[in-house]
């Protein structure tokens, strides 16, 4: 049974169906362990840039932040297109994303005290909630569910691209950044959408493990879930910042 397409770019075009195991195979427990490693790496590098911000100021953390953003993008593209490299590129992606997340989080936390820890707690709370809903069968990755999530994610991605274009020409879309009820509503929708993407990712990892994908795909599956978690965290952080500005 072929894997359905996910809106997560790391799972596009059914990556598990393009590889065949020649030795040890992918397991669910192995993938969970890899996810834990990536989370630890991200946390460690995020703590490093947070420390730099506290001790040396914003100017000192800028190279780490932008290096993390650009380097993380490059590492993610390499991982997606060269899946066998995932045991190396996935940890590299986690470290680089940590640099970026730590810098961004530290800036926002200084503006809105405590916002970062709230975002972390909500991100992991959402992760465990969606995992529970998936394993108990309350929420299933049915074809209709998958299509809906993919279409909605594509629409949000298009909205972000349009917003970036308008920003480049000096005409930002205010409803994307202000703290109006409409803007907060959009952020709530995107957070929910990112959470639904976790369901698709769980299903992908489960099916890859069941079908005996190569061992290195454990790293690839862990990387793909991290992509969604990073997106979820950033959207929660954005939502919390908007609600703080309304107070």
JOKA-V711502 format. One line per field, one symbol per residue. ss: DSSP state (H for helix, E for strand, - for the rest). A space follows every 50 residues. Layout:
ss = ???
This chain:
ss = --------HHH---HHHH------E--HHHHHHHHHHHHHHHHHHHHHHH HHHHHH-HHHHHHHHHHHHHHHHHHHHHHHH-HHHHHHHHHHHHHHHHHH HHHHHHHHHHH---HHHHHHHHHHHHHHHHHHHHH-------HHHHHHHH HHHHHHHHHHHHHHHHHH-----HHHH---HHHHHHHHHHHHHHHHHHHH HHHHHHHHHH---E--HHHHHHHHHHHHHHHHHHHHHHHHHHHHH--
